[in-house]
């Protein structure tokens, strides 16, 4: 029986933006629990098609005509504005409206909750923890911010035990609806400045999140991240730090990269844990898996079980995902849309691809983020041998005057980086196909529809 205090007497739920990764996980959860689910999104996608196949009724486009008296509850996120026609119609009909975060809290807070927070790395770390619990027979309920191959491409997993693993999103302070037993903080960075005033405001939100943990809770945090360290230092309760730095309680040692695989060891004051292997690239994934190890220790999962589970972990969709590897050409699809994420992804690709040319096709996400970070974007993109810039993907925002991808392009040119700003995707596709050669790595980066462009490019490349 699912706890639905927030939506009592509900059988018919409507999700505004049902194709969003967070919403789709909830929608699938309720579909699998026998609810009538409907919802809308701007365009069709693999996610909406999946939900249709599971029985959801999907409307393309937001319209007041989508909302009828048949609906008991309308679920929305902070990306949905007050002038949304479906929200207006729901209120006219006195239909209950509720934020996604509130419902998520209702579902998971009475369980033994592991909540994974942080500006970057949440999705991969959540998926790793979920896999270890599944492989150990703990059968968790899972909500994650990405499509996970282990869950047959879903963003959620039904579980029959008292364990829940949840990605705790700081956007709009949504994670404050959660009350975890274990709180993980991967890192804290400046982002979402349309919601937060500054870094201090963000750090205070993370402090509040940690303060909402249940009695006897544990906080696992990356001690390599100075923003995290300064945030948790004043917090009471049991804390465990992890990272490469020797000051951490759980220290990463013997890092080695060879043949597209990572191996490393961990030590604490009691013992060492040798020869952990990942079929992934990037030091950031070592940090992610170390956070996962810390959780496994709290849950008394055997080290050999953890090590076996990590060796079999495959990346979440769009997290530095290798989609094509033929004729000495590799194509990756990558969700990175913040300067630090771009830094980590390009550094990992450089480490994994010595003597290969690295090409980044970057689509900035949000006008406000481009305005705030265009210099930082250029600085990190400069690690690529060549950069192609697409227009900004607006997502939830209206255009901001004079804010375009050209801001990043101009900074790249100042640094003498080979860069082109091409708005037309057909033109860019032709240019890429013509210029690609053996020993090239092409990575498509961004949180928008650049992933569709990546798939189209791969189809064209395969047919050449």
Secondary structure, 3 states (H helix, E strand, C coil): CCCCHHHCCCCEEEEECCCCHHHHHHHHHHHHCCCEEEEEECCCCHHHHHHHHCCCEEEECCCHHHCCCCCCEEEECCCCCCCCHHHHHHHHCCCEEEEHHHHHHHHHCCCEEEEEECCCCHHHHHHHHHHHHHHCCCCCEEEEEEEEHHHCCEEEECCCCCEEEEECCCHHHHHHHCCCCEEEECCCCCCCCCCCCCHHHHHHHHHHHHHCCCCCCEEEEECCCHHHHHHHCCCCCEEEEEECCCCCCEEEEEEEEECCEEEEEEECCCCEEEEEEECCCCHHHHHHHHHHHHHHHHCCCCHHHHHHHHHCCCCCCCCCEEEEEECCEEEEEECCCCHHHHHHHHHHHHHHCCCCEEEEEEEEECHHHHHHHHHHHHHHHCCCCEEEEEEEECCCCCCCCCCCCHHHHHHHHHCCCCEEECCCHHHHHHHHHHHCCCCEEEEEECCCCHHHHHHHHHHHHHHC
